[in-house]
């Protein structure tokens, strides 16, 4: 989660964002994260940052054979500049 928030922050900085409005993630089948649990963690991590209130688009994979089945992938970040 810390790594993910860092990457979101890096993208926001690179795009000189004033606000992060949306975040899309993909949760691997073995990532041990449900959409609800991810949302909880994201909201905690984003509180008081420019990502607070961002809309989450969460895809939950059930493909246990996927090469990234253990991972949480950041698919896209939408920002306001
Ligand atoms: Zn947790």
PDB file of the backbone (N, CA, C, O) and the ligand in Angstrom, with CONECT records:
HET     ZN  A 101       1
ATOM      1  N   UNK A   1       0.837  -1.220   0.000  1.00  0.00           N
ATOM      2  CA  UNK A   1       0.000   0.000   0.000  1.00  0.00           C
ATOM      3  C   UNK A   1       0.859   1.252   0.000  1.00  0.00           C
ATOM      4  O   UNK A   1       0.560   2.220  -0.699  1.00  0.00           O
ATOM      5  N   UNK A   2       1.942   1.230   0.796  1.00  0.00           N
ATOM      6  CA  UNK A   2       2.846   2.386   0.852  1.00  0.00           C
ATOM      7  C   UNK A   2       3.478   2.600  -0.528  1.00  0.00           C
ATOM      8  O   UNK A   2       3.566   3.729  -1.010  1.00  0.00           O
ATOM      9  N   UNK A   3       3.914   1.511  -1.151  1.00  0.00           N
ATOM     10  CA  UNK A   3       4.503   1.591  -2.479  1.00  0.00           C
ATOM     11  C   UNK A   3       3.515   2.134  -3.499  1.00  0.00           C
ATOM     12  O   UNK A   3       3.868   2.929  -4.371  1.00  0.00           O
ATOM     13  N   UNK A   4       2.280   1.692  -3.372  1.00  0.00           N
ATOM     14  CA  UNK A   4       1.240   2.136  -4.289  1.00  0.00           C
ATOM     15  C   UNK A   4       0.970   3.631  -4.122  1.00  0.00           C
ATOM     16  O   UNK A   4       0.872   4.359  -5.110  1.00  0.00           O
ATOM     17  N   UNK A   5       0.849   4.088  -2.878  1.00  0.00           N
ATOM     18  CA  UNK A   5       0.578   5.506  -2.627  1.00  0.00           C
ATOM     19  C   UNK A   5       1.740   6.361  -3.130  1.00  0.00           C
ATOM     20  O   UNK A   5       1.537   7.465  -3.634  1.00  0.00           O
ATOM     21  N   UNK A   6       2.962   5.839  -2.987  1.00  0.00           N
ATOM     22  CA  UNK A   6       4.150   6.547  -3.455  1.00  0.00           C
ATOM     23  C   UNK A   6       4.091   6.717  -4.975  1.00  0.00           C
ATOM     24  O   UNK A   6       4.419   7.779  -5.503  1.00  0.00           O
ATOM     25  N   UNK A   7       3.673   5.662  -5.666  1.00  0.00           N
ATOM     26  CA  UNK A   7       3.596   5.740  -7.127  1.00  0.00           C
ATOM     27  C   UNK A   7       2.504   6.702  -7.570  1.00  0.00           C
ATOM     28  O   UNK A   7       2.673   7.435  -8.544  1.00  0.00           O
ATOM     29  N   UNK A   8       1.391   6.701  -6.858  1.00  0.00           N
ATOM     30  CA  UNK A   8       0.308   7.639  -7.174  1.00  0.00           C
ATOM     31  C   UNK A   8       0.812   9.067  -6.983  1.00  0.00           C
ATOM     32  O   UNK A   8       0.542   9.953  -7.794  1.00  0.00           O
ATOM     33  N   UNK A   9       1.549   9.267  -5.897  1.00  0.00           N
ATOM     34  CA  UNK A   9       2.106  10.580  -5.584  1.00  0.00           C
ATOM     35  C   UNK A   9       3.113  11.017  -6.654  1.00  0.00           C
ATOM     36  O   UNK A   9       3.120  12.177  -7.066  1.00  0.00           O
ATOM     37  N   UNK A  10       3.957  10.089  -7.098  1.00  0.00           N
ATOM     38  CA  UNK A  10       4.947  10.393  -8.145  1.00  0.00           C
ATOM     39  C   UNK A  10       4.252  10.851  -9.433  1.00  0.00           C
ATOM     40  O   UNK A  10       4.685  11.804 -10.080  1.00  0.00           O
ATOM     41  N   UNK A  11       3.164  10.151  -9.793  1.00  0.00           N
ATOM     42  CA  UNK A  11       2.420  10.508 -11.006  1.00  0.00           C
ATOM     43  C   UNK A  11       1.810  11.899 -10.841  1.00  0.00           C
ATOM     44  O   UNK A  11       1.866  12.725 -11.751  1.00  0.00           O
ATOM     45  N   UNK A  12       1.228  12.145  -9.668  1.00  0.00           N
ATOM     46  CA  UNK A  12       0.602  13.435  -9.391  1.00  0.00           C
ATOM     47  C   UNK A  12       1.627  14.572  -9.503  1.00  0.00           C
ATOM     48  O   UNK A  12       1.333  15.629 -10.061  1.00  0.00           O
ATOM     49  N   UNK A  13       2.825  14.343  -8.968  1.00  0.00           N
ATOM     50  CA  UNK A  13       3.881  15.353  -9.037  1.00  0.00           C
ATOM     51  C   UNK A  13       4.314  15.591 -10.474  1.00  0.00           C
ATOM     52  O   UNK A  13       4.459  16.732 -10.912  1.00  0.00           O
ATOM     53  N   UNK A  14       4.521  14.480 -11.211  1.00  0.00           N
ATOM     54  CA  UNK A  14       4.973  14.570 -12.603  1.00  0.00           C
ATOM     55  C   UNK A  14       3.964  15.355 -13.440  1.00  0.00           C
ATOM     56  O   UNK A  14       4.343  16.065 -14.371  1.00  0.00           O
ATOM     57  N   UNK A  15       2.688  15.227 -13.109  1.00  0.00           N
ATOM     58  CA  UNK A  15       1.653  15.918 -13.885  1.00  0.00           C
ATOM     59  C   UNK A  15       1.259  17.242 -13.239  1.00  0.00           C
ATOM     60  O   UNK A  15       0.309  17.891 -13.675  1.00  0.00           O
ATOM     61  N   UNK A  16       1.990  17.639 -12.200  1.00  0.00           N
ATOM     62  CA  UNK A  16       1.715  18.889 -11.471  1.00  0.00           C
ATOM     63  C   UNK A  16       0.248  18.971 -11.052  1.00  0.00           C
ATOM     64  O   UNK A  16      -0.396  20.009 -11.207  1.00  0.00           O
ATOM     65  N   UNK A  17      -0.262  17.878 -10.527  1.00  0.00           N
ATOM     66  CA  UNK A  17      -1.661  17.800 -10.133  1.00  0.00           C
ATOM     67  C   UNK A  17      -1.948  18.601  -8.869  1.00  0.00           C
ATOM     68  O   UNK A  17      -1.120  18.682  -7.962  1.00  0.00           O
ATOM     69  N   UNK A  18      -3.129  19.185  -8.832  1.00  0.00           N
ATOM     70  CA  UNK A  18      -3.578  19.842  -7.610  1.00  0.00           C
ATOM     71  C   UNK A  18      -4.502  18.895  -6.837  1.00  0.00           C
ATOM     72  O   UNK A  18      -4.704  19.034  -5.631  1.00  0.00           O
ATOM     73  N   UNK A  19      -5.046  17.940  -7.571  1.00  0.00           N
ATOM     74  CA  UNK A  19      -5.963  16.986  -6.961  1.00  0.00           C
ATOM     75  C   UNK A  19      -5.919  15.679  -7.748  1.00  0.00           C
ATOM     76  O   UNK A  19      -5.787  15.684  -8.972  1.00  0.00           O
ATOM     77  N   UNK A  20      -6.032  14.571  -7.038  1.00  0.00           N
ATOM     78  CA  UNK A  20      -6.162  13.269  -7.693  1.00  0.00           C
ATOM     79  C   UNK A  20      -7.639  12.924  -7.633  1.00  0.00           C
ATOM     80  O   UNK A  20      -8.213  12.803  -6.550  1.00  0.00           O
ATOM     81  N   UNK A  21      -8.249  12.766  -8.792  1.00  0.00           N
ATOM     82  CA  UNK A  21      -9.699  12.564  -8.822  1.00  0.00           C
ATOM     83  C   UNK A  21     -10.093  11.098  -8.959  1.00  0.00           C
ATOM     84  O   UNK A  21     -11.187  10.705  -8.556  1.00  0.00           O
ATOM     85  N   UNK A  22      -9.198  10.288  -9.530  1.00  0.00           N
ATOM     86  CA  UNK A  22      -9.553   8.884  -9.714  1.00  0.00           C
ATOM     87  C   UNK A  22      -8.341   7.981  -9.748  1.00  0.00           C
ATOM     88  O   UNK A  22      -7.273   8.362 -10.228  1.00  0.00           O
ATOM     89  N   UNK A  23      -8.523   6.786  -9.235  1.00  0.00           N
ATOM     90  CA  UNK A  23      -7.447   5.794  -9.227  1.00  0.00           C
ATOM     91  C   UNK A  23      -8.042   4.451  -9.641  1.00  0.00           C
ATOM     92  O   UNK A  23      -9.036   3.997  -9.074  1.00  0.00           O
ATOM     93  N   UNK A  24      -7.422   3.825 -10.633  1.00  0.00           N
ATOM     94  CA  UNK A  24      -7.858   2.490 -11.052  1.00  0.00           C
ATOM     95  C   UNK A  24      -6.808   1.471 -10.652  1.00  0.00           C
ATOM     96  O   UNK A  24      -5.621   1.643 -10.931  1.00  0.00           O
ATOM     97  N   UNK A  25      -7.251   0.414 -10.000  1.00  0.00           N
ATOM     98  CA  UNK A  25      -6.326  -0.641  -9.598  1.00  0.00           C
ATOM     99  C   UNK A  25      -6.886  -2.001  -9.972  1.00  0.00           C
ATOM    100  O   UNK A  25      -8.087  -2.177 -10.174  1.00  0.00           O
ATOM    101  N   UNK A  26      -5.977  -2.947 -10.055  1.00  0.00           N
ATOM    102  CA  UNK A  26      -6.321  -4.337 -10.347  1.00  0.00           C
ATOM    103  C   UNK A  26      -5.785  -5.159  -9.189  1.00  0.00           C
ATOM    104  O   UNK A  26      -4.595  -5.100  -8.879  1.00  0.00           O
ATOM    105  N   UNK A  27      -6.662  -5.928  -8.548  1.00  0.00           N
ATOM    106  CA  UNK A  27      -6.259  -6.736  -7.401  1.00  0.00           C
ATOM    107  C   UNK A  27      -6.124  -8.190  -7.840  1.00  0.00           C
ATOM    108  O   UNK A  27      -7.098  -8.819  -8.254  1.00  0.00           O
ATOM    109  N   UNK A  28      -4.917  -8.710  -7.746  1.00  0.00           N
ATOM    110  CA  UNK A  28      -4.673 -10.102  -8.131  1.00  0.00           C
ATOM    111  C   UNK A  28      -5.408 -11.068  -7.210  1.00  0.00           C
ATOM    112  O   UNK A  28      -5.724 -10.737  -6.067  1.00  0.00           O
ATOM    113  N   UNK A  29      -5.674 -12.258  -7.720  1.00  0.00           N
ATOM    114  CA  UNK A  29      -6.431 -13.270  -6.976  1.00  0.00           C
ATOM    115  C   UNK A  29      -5.772 -13.630  -5.643  1.00  0.00           C
ATOM    116  O   UNK A  29      -6.455 -13.978  -4.680  1.00  0.00           O
ATOM    117  N   UNK A  30      -4.423 -13.545  -5.594  1.00  0.00           N
ATOM    118  CA  UNK A  30      -3.700 -13.875  -4.354  1.00  0.00           C
ATOM    119  C   UNK A  30      -3.136 -12.627  -3.663  1.00  0.00           C
ATOM    120  O   UNK A  30      -2.189 -12.728  -2.883  1.00  0.00           O
ATOM    121  N   UNK A  31      -3.705 -11.473  -3.939  1.00  0.00           N
ATOM    122  CA  UNK A  31      -3.191 -10.237  -3.328  1.00  0.00           C
ATOM    123  C   UNK A  31      -3.704 -10.076  -1.902  1.00  0.00           C
ATOM    124  O   UNK A  31      -3.262  -9.183  -1.179  1.00  0.00           O
ATOM    125  N   UNK A  32      -4.634 -10.936  -1.497  1.00  0.00           N
ATOM    126  CA  UNK A  32      -5.231 -10.883  -0.157  1.00  0.00           C
ATOM    127  C   UNK A  32      -5.887  -9.543   0.122  1.00  0.00           C
ATOM    128  O   UNK A  32      -5.860  -9.051   1.250  1.00  0.00           O
ATOM    129  N   UNK A  33      -6.471  -8.959  -0.901  1.00  0.00           N
ATOM    130  CA  UNK A  33      -7.162  -7.685  -0.763  1.00  0.00           C
ATOM    131  C   UNK A  33      -8.522  -7.810  -1.425  1.00  0.00           C
ATOM    132  O   UNK A  33      -8.616  -8.175  -2.597  1.00  0.00           O
ATOM    133  N   UNK A  34      -9.561  -7.512  -0.690  1.00  0.00           N
ATOM    134  CA  UNK A  34     -10.872  -7.403  -1.312  1.00  0.00           C
ATOM    135  C   UNK A  34     -11.037  -5.939  -1.710  1.00  0.00           C
ATOM    136  O   UNK A  34     -10.283  -5.078  -1.256  1.00  0.00           O
ATOM    137  N   UNK A  35     -12.012  -5.667  -2.549  1.00  0.00           N
ATOM    138  CA  UNK A  35     -12.262  -4.287  -2.958  1.00  0.00           C
ATOM    139  C   UNK A  35     -12.581  -3.426  -1.731  1.00  0.00           C
ATOM    140  O   UNK A  35     -12.138  -2.281  -1.640  1.00  0.00           O
ATOM    141  N   UNK A  36     -13.349  -3.982  -0.793  1.00  0.00           N
ATOM    142  CA  UNK A  36     -13.729  -3.233   0.413  1.00  0.00           C
ATOM    143  C   UNK A  36     -12.500  -2.929   1.258  1.00  0.00           C
ATOM    144  O   UNK A  36     -12.324  -1.816   1.754  1.00  0.00           O
ATOM    145  N   UNK A  37     -11.662  -3.935   1.408  1.00  0.00           N
ATOM    146  CA  UNK A  37     -10.457  -3.772   2.226  1.00  0.00           C
ATOM    147  C   UNK A  37      -9.503  -2.763   1.574  1.00  0.00           C
ATOM    148  O   UNK A  37      -8.910  -1.926   2.255  1.00  0.00           O
ATOM    149  N   UNK A  38      -9.366  -2.855   0.253  1.00  0.00           N
ATOM    150  CA  UNK A  38      -8.499  -1.909  -0.446  1.00  0.00           C
ATOM    151  C   UNK A  38      -9.012  -0.486  -0.239  1.00  0.00           C
ATOM    152  O   UNK A  38      -8.237   0.428   0.043  1.00  0.00           O
ATOM    153  N   UNK A  39     -10.325  -0.310  -0.383  1.00  0.00           N
ATOM    154  CA  UNK A  39     -10.934   1.014  -0.231  1.00  0.00           C
ATOM    155  C   UNK A  39     -10.634   1.581   1.151  1.00  0.00           C
ATOM    156  O   UNK A  39     -10.286   2.753   1.297  1.00  0.00           O
ATOM    157  N   UNK A  40     -10.776   0.728   2.158  1.00  0.00           N
ATOM    158  CA  UNK A  40     -10.504   1.135   3.539  1.00  0.00           C
ATOM    159  C   UNK A  40      -9.058   1.644   3.684  1.00  0.00           C
ATOM    160  O   UNK A  40      -8.812   2.711   4.245  1.00  0.00           O
ATOM    161  N   UNK A  41      -8.112   0.848   3.162  1.00  0.00           N
ATOM    162  CA  UNK A  41      -6.701   1.229   3.245  1.00  0.00           C
ATOM    163  C   UNK A  41      -6.415   2.498   2.450  1.00  0.00           C
ATOM    164  O   UNK A  41      -5.678   3.374   2.902  1.00  0.00           O
ATOM    165  N   UNK A  42      -7.004   2.584   1.263  1.00  0.00           N
ATOM    166  CA  UNK A  42      -6.762   3.758   0.420  1.00  0.00           C
ATOM    167  C   UNK A  42      -7.268   5.009   1.120  1.00  0.00           C
ATOM    168  O   UNK A  42      -6.576   6.025   1.167  1.00  0.00           O
ATOM    169  N   UNK A  43      -8.471   4.932   1.659  1.00  0.00           N
ATOM    170  CA  UNK A  43      -9.060   6.116   2.293  1.00  0.00           C
ATOM    171  C   UNK A  43      -8.232   6.571   3.488  1.00  0.00           C
ATOM    172  O   UNK A  43      -8.087   7.767   3.740  1.00  0.00           O
ATOM    173  N   UNK A  44      -7.693   5.602   4.219  1.00  0.00           N
ATOM    174  CA  UNK A  44      -6.813   5.930   5.352  1.00  0.00           C
ATOM    175  C   UNK A  44      -5.550   6.621   4.870  1.00  0.00           C
ATOM    176  O   UNK A  44      -5.135   7.643   5.416  1.00  0.00           O
ATOM    177  N   UNK A  45      -4.938   6.039   3.825  1.00  0.00           N
ATOM    178  CA  UNK A  45      -3.671   6.566   3.309  1.00  0.00           C
ATOM    179  C   UNK A  45      -3.861   7.919   2.628  1.00  0.00           C
ATOM    180  O   UNK A  45      -2.964   8.761   2.655  1.00  0.00           O
ATOM    181  N   UNK A  46      -5.029   8.126   2.016  1.00  0.00           N
ATOM    182  CA  UNK A  46      -5.269   9.336   1.237  1.00  0.00           C
ATOM    183  C   UNK A  46      -5.759  10.503   2.091  1.00  0.00           C
ATOM    184  O   UNK A  46      -5.713  11.652   1.652  1.00  0.00           O
ATOM    185  N   UNK A  47      -6.224  10.220   3.295  1.00  0.00           N
ATOM    186  CA  UNK A  47      -6.776  11.269   4.156  1.00  0.00           C
ATOM    187  C   UNK A  47      -5.772  12.392   4.353  1.00  0.00           C
ATOM    188  O   UNK A  47      -4.629  12.156   4.743  1.00  0.00           O
ATOM    189  N   UNK A  48      -6.206  13.607   4.082  1.00  0.00           N
ATOM    190  CA  UNK A  48      -5.340  14.767   4.270  1.00  0.00           C
ATOM    191  C   UNK A  48      -4.350  14.991   3.141  1.00  0.00           C
ATOM    192  O   UNK A  48      -3.528  15.904   3.224  1.00  0.00           O
ATOM    193  N   UNK A  49      -4.405  14.179   2.082  1.00  0.00           N
ATOM    194  CA  UNK A  49      -3.517  14.364   0.928  1.00  0.00           C
ATOM    195  C   UNK A  49      -4.358  14.812  -0.266  1.00  0.00           C
ATOM    196  O   UNK A  49      -5.583  14.895  -0.176  1.00  0.00           O
ATOM    197  N   UNK A  50      -3.684  15.101  -1.394  1.00  0.00           N
ATOM    198  CA  UNK A  50      -4.439  15.524  -2.572  1.00  0.00           C
ATOM    199  C   UNK A  50      -5.231  14.367  -3.183  1.00  0.00           C
ATOM    200  O   UNK A  50      -6.005  14.569  -4.119  1.00  0.00           O
ATOM    201  N   UNK A  51      -5.041  13.168  -2.661  1.00  0.00           N
ATOM    202  CA  UNK A  51      -5.797  12.013  -3.160  1.00  0.00           C
ATOM    203  C   UNK A  51      -7.084  11.787  -2.375  1.00  0.00           C
ATOM    204  O   UNK A  51      -7.868  10.893  -2.694  1.00  0.00           O
ATOM    205  N   UNK A  52      -7.294  12.601  -1.350  1.00  0.00           N
ATOM    206  CA  UNK A  52      -8.498  12.421  -0.528  1.00  0.00           C
ATOM    207  C   UNK A  52      -9.741  12.619  -1.401  1.00  0.00           C
ATOM    208  O   UNK A  52      -9.836  13.597  -2.142  1.00  0.00           O
ATOM    209  N   UNK A  53     -10.677  11.695  -1.308  1.00  0.00           N
ATOM    210  CA  UNK A  53     -11.923  11.797  -2.063  1.00  0.00           C
ATOM    211  C   UNK A  53     -11.841  11.264  -3.479  1.00  0.00           C
ATOM    212  O   UNK A  53     -12.825  11.331  -4.216  1.00  0.00           O
ATOM    213  N   UNK A  54     -10.685  10.732  -3.883  1.00  0.00           N
ATOM    214  CA  UNK A  54     -10.550  10.185  -5.237  1.00  0.00           C
ATOM    215  C   UNK A  54     -11.514   9.019  -5.436  1.00  0.00           C
ATOM    216  O   UNK A  54     -11.757   8.229  -4.524  1.00  0.00           O
ATOM    217  N   UNK A  55     -12.053   8.932  -6.645  1.00  0.00           N
ATOM    218  CA  UNK A  55     -12.934   7.824  -6.987  1.00  0.00           C
ATOM    219  C   UNK A  55     -12.091   6.597  -7.286  1.00  0.00           C
ATOM    220  O   UNK A  55     -11.128   6.670  -8.049  1.00  0.00           O
ATOM    221  N   UNK A  56     -12.449   5.482  -6.690  1.00  0.00           N
ATOM    222  CA  UNK A  56     -11.695   4.252  -6.923  1.00  0.00           C
ATOM    223  C   UNK A  56     -12.407   3.377  -7.939  1.00  0.00           C
ATOM    224  O   UNK A  56     -13.620   3.176  -7.881  1.00  0.00           O
ATOM    225  N   UNK A  57     -11.619   2.863  -8.869  1.00  0.00           N
ATOM    226  CA  UNK A  57     -12.131   1.892  -9.834  1.00  0.00           C
ATOM    227  C   UNK A  57     -11.331   0.622  -9.588  1.00  0.00           C
ATOM    228  O   UNK A  57     -10.153   0.544  -9.935  1.00  0.00           O
ATOM    229  N   UNK A  58     -11.976  -0.368  -8.989  1.00  0.00           N
ATOM    230  CA  UNK A  58     -11.252  -1.557  -8.538  1.00  0.00           C
ATOM    231  C   UNK A  58     -11.699  -2.788  -9.316  1.00  0.00           C
ATOM    232  O   UNK A  58     -12.878  -3.142  -9.319  1.00  0.00           O
ATOM    233  N   UNK A  59     -10.748  -3.430  -9.971  1.00  0.00           N
ATOM    234  CA  UNK A  59     -11.024  -4.691 -10.654  1.00  0.00           C
ATOM    235  C   UNK A  59     -10.450  -5.812  -9.803  1.00  0.00           C
ATOM    236  O   UNK A  59      -9.265  -5.797  -9.468  1.00  0.00           O
ATOM    237  N   UNK A  60     -11.283  -6.780  -9.454  1.00  0.00           N
ATOM    238  CA  UNK A  60     -10.817  -7.903  -8.643  1.00  0.00           C
ATOM    239  C   UNK A  60     -10.701  -9.132  -9.535  1.00  0.00           C
ATOM    240  O   UNK A  60     -11.684  -9.602 -10.107  1.00  0.00           O
ATOM    241  N   UNK A  61      -9.481  -9.639  -9.640  1.00  0.00           N
ATOM    242  CA  UNK A  61      -9.227 -10.796 -10.503  1.00  0.00           C
ATOM    243  C   UNK A  61      -9.471 -12.103  -9.755  1.00  0.00           C
ATOM    244  O   UNK A  61      -9.223 -12.193  -8.552  1.00  0.00           O
ATOM    245  N   UNK A  62      -9.957 -13.113 -10.472  1.00  0.00           N
ATOM    246  CA  UNK A  62     -10.055 -14.449  -9.859  1.00  0.00           C
ATOM    247  C   UNK A  62      -9.181 -15.422 -10.649  1.00  0.00           C
ATOM    248  O   UNK A  62      -9.312 -16.640 -10.527  1.00  0.00           O
ATOM    249  N   UNK A  63      -8.286 -14.855 -11.460  1.00  0.00           N
ATOM    250  CA  UNK A  63      -7.394 -15.671 -12.283  1.00  0.00           C
ATOM    251  C   UNK A  63      -6.142 -16.054 -11.486  1.00  0.00           C
ATOM    252  O   UNK A  63      -5.185 -15.285 -11.398  1.00  0.00           O
ATOM    253  N   UNK A  64      -6.172 -17.253 -10.912  1.00  0.00           N
ATOM    254  CA  UNK A  64      -5.071 -17.681 -10.046  1.00  0.00           C
ATOM    255  C   UNK A  64      -3.814 -18.022 -10.848  1.00  0.00           C
ATOM    256  O   UNK A  64      -2.735 -18.154 -10.270  1.00  0.00           O
ATOM    257  N   UNK A  65      -3.936 -18.166 -12.156  1.00  0.00           N
ATOM    258  CA  UNK A  65      -2.782 -18.488 -13.001  1.00  0.00           C
ATOM    259  C   UNK A  65      -2.127 -17.233 -13.584  1.00  0.00           C
ATOM    260  O   UNK A  65      -1.114 -17.323 -14.278  1.00  0.00           O
ATOM    261  N   UNK A  66      -2.703 -16.074 -13.303  1.00  0.00           N
ATOM    262  CA  UNK A  66      -2.175 -14.818 -13.837  1.00  0.00           C
ATOM    263  C   UNK A  66      -0.771 -14.558 -13.302  1.00  0.00           C
ATOM    264  O   UNK A  66      -0.496 -14.819 -12.131  1.00  0.00           O
ATOM    265  N   UNK A  67       0.116 -14.047 -14.148  1.00  0.00           N
ATOM    266  CA  UNK A  67       1.512 -13.786 -13.759  1.00  0.00           C
ATOM    267  C   UNK A  67       1.588 -12.811 -12.586  1.00  0.00           C
ATOM    268  O   UNK A  67       2.541 -12.859 -11.807  1.00  0.00           O
ATOM    269  N   UNK A  68       0.606 -11.936 -12.449  1.00  0.00           N
ATOM    270  CA  UNK A  68       0.602 -10.942 -11.376  1.00  0.00           C
ATOM    271  C   UNK A  68      -0.440 -11.256 -10.300  1.00  0.00           C
ATOM    272  O   UNK A  68      -0.908 -10.359  -9.599  1.00  0.00           O
ATOM    273  N   UNK A  69      -0.794 -12.520 -10.179  1.00  0.00           N
ATOM    274  CA  UNK A  69      -1.862 -12.915  -9.252  1.00  0.00           C
ATOM    275  C   UNK A  69      -1.607 -12.471  -7.807  1.00  0.00           C
ATOM    276  O   UNK A  69      -2.549 -12.290  -7.035  1.00  0.00           O
ATOM    277  N   UNK A  70      -0.321 -12.298  -7.445  1.00  0.00           N
ATOM    278  CA  UNK A  70      -0.004 -11.894  -6.067  1.00  0.00           C
ATOM    279  C   UNK A  70       0.009 -10.378  -5.887  1.00  0.00           C
ATOM    280  O   UNK A  70       0.175  -9.881  -4.773  1.00  0.00           O
ATOM    281  N   UNK A  71      -0.163  -9.660  -6.968  1.00  0.00           N
ATOM    282  CA  UNK A  71       0.109  -8.222  -6.941  1.00  0.00           C
ATOM    283  C   UNK A  71      -1.138  -7.345  -6.971  1.00  0.00           C
ATOM    284  O   UNK A  71      -2.240  -7.782  -7.301  1.00  0.00           O
ATOM    285  N   UNK A  72      -0.908  -6.095  -6.612  1.00  0.00           N
ATOM    286  CA  UNK A  72      -1.898  -5.050  -6.801  1.00  0.00           C
ATOM    287  C   UNK A  72      -1.303  -4.141  -7.871  1.00  0.00           C
ATOM    288  O   UNK A  72      -0.239  -3.554  -7.671  1.00  0.00           O
ATOM    289  N   UNK A  73      -1.981  -4.027  -8.992  1.00  0.00           N
ATOM    290  CA  UNK A  73      -1.444  -3.219 -10.085  1.00  0.00           C
ATOM    291  C   UNK A  73      -2.179  -1.885 -10.169  1.00  0.00           C
ATOM    292  O   UNK A  73      -3.406  -1.818 -10.104  1.00  0.00           O
ATOM    293  N   UNK A  74      -1.382  -0.826 -10.315  1.00  0.00           N
ATOM    294  CA  UNK A  74      -1.934   0.502 -10.513  1.00  0.00           C
ATOM    295  C   UNK A  74      -2.159   0.660 -12.014  1.00  0.00           C
ATOM    296  O   UNK A  74      -1.205   0.673 -12.792  1.00  0.00           O
ATOM    297  N   UNK A  75      -3.411   0.779 -12.414  1.00  0.00           N
ATOM    298  CA  UNK A  75      -3.712   0.836 -13.848  1.00  0.00           C
ATOM    299  C   UNK A  75      -3.729   2.259 -14.369  1.00  0.00           C
ATOM    300  O   UNK A  75      -3.166   2.534 -15.429  1.00  0.00           O
ATOM    301  N   UNK A  76      -4.363   3.166 -13.648  1.00  0.00           N
ATOM    302  CA  UNK A  76      -4.350   4.554 -14.088  1.00  0.00           C
ATOM    303  C   UNK A  76      -4.694   5.497 -12.942  1.00  0.00           C
ATOM    304  O   UNK A  76      -5.317   5.123 -11.949  1.00  0.00           O
ATOM    305  N   UNK A  77      -4.261   6.722 -13.129  1.00  0.00           N
ATOM    306  CA  UNK A  77      -4.501   7.767 -12.136  1.00  0.00           C
ATOM    307  C   UNK A  77      -5.047   8.980 -12.891  1.00  0.00           C
ATOM    308  O   UNK A  77      -4.450   9.430 -13.868  1.00  0.00           O
ATOM    309  N   UNK A  78      -6.170   9.498 -12.436  1.00  0.00           N
ATOM    310  CA  UNK A  78      -6.727  10.704 -13.048  1.00  0.00           C
ATOM    311  C   UNK A  78      -6.490  11.872 -12.129  1.00  0.00           C
ATOM    312  O   UNK A  78      -6.739  11.799 -10.926  1.00  0.00           O
ATOM    313  N   UNK A  79      -6.001  12.962 -12.713  1.00  0.00           N
ATOM    314  CA  UNK A  79      -5.667  14.122 -11.885  1.00  0.00           C
ATOM    315  C   UNK A  79      -6.298  15.404 -12.423  1.00  0.00           C
ATOM    316  O   UNK A  79      -6.724  15.480 -13.576  1.00  0.00           O
ATOM    317  N   UNK A  80      -6.340  16.392 -11.560  1.00  0.00           N
ATOM    318  CA  UNK A  80      -6.745  17.734 -11.945  1.00  0.00           C
ATOM    319  C   UNK A  80      -5.508  18.587 -11.782  1.00  0.00           C
ATOM    320  O   UNK A  80      -4.808  18.487 -10.774  1.00  0.00           O
ATOM    321  N   UNK A  81      -5.233  19.427 -12.768  1.00  0.00           N
ATOM    322  CA  UNK A  81      -4.022  20.256 -12.676  1.00  0.00           C
ATOM    323  C   UNK A  81      -4.377  21.718 -12.500  1.00  0.00           C
ATOM    324  O   UNK A  81      -3.487  22.562 -12.404  1.00  0.00           O
TER     325      UNK A  81
HETATM  326 ZN    ZN A 101      -5.635  -4.394   6.107  1.00  0.00          ZN
END
